[in-house]
Structure formats: structure tokens, C-alpha cells
Amino acid sequence: MSQLRWLCRRGMKELDVLLERWLERYNDQASSSQTALLIELLDLQDPQLARYLLAGDLHQDLSMAALIAQIRNDP
């Protein structure tokens, strides 16, 4: 989990908050496919990640879109 936590630390505070909050709440119960999707998501550059998580752009992959929605809508 420490590697994922490190990957969640981005150059934008808003992304850090969303990603680290999701990781704290859901990482222990995430399936291996969700973890793989999270790693794939974290491979994106910050501007593209911000478009998905902050601006609400939709990802074409339905599984990725579901993970993005979960991260965005987590209270």
C-alpha cells in the first residue's frame, strides 16, 4: 500500500486529496482488478487525470469510468 500511497501523491493538492482519501477508505477491500485499474489510472499525467477526476470528463472504458466515478463521488 505504501507504493500506491506514493503514486497517489500528485502535483495538485485536489488530486492528492481525492486519491489518498479513496485509497484510505477502499484499498483494503479493493479487488485485484480495481487495484490494477487504479495503477493504470495513476499512470496518467496530471492534466489528463485532472480532466477525469476534477472536470468530469468521461473515460471510454466502462470499468475505469466506474472507478473514476467512485473516486470523484466519495464523500
Secondary structure, DSSP 4 states (H G I P E B T S, - for coil): -HHHHHHH--SSHHHHHHHHHHHHHHGGG--HHHHHHHHHHHTS-HHHHHHHHTS-PPPSSHHHHHHHHHHHH--
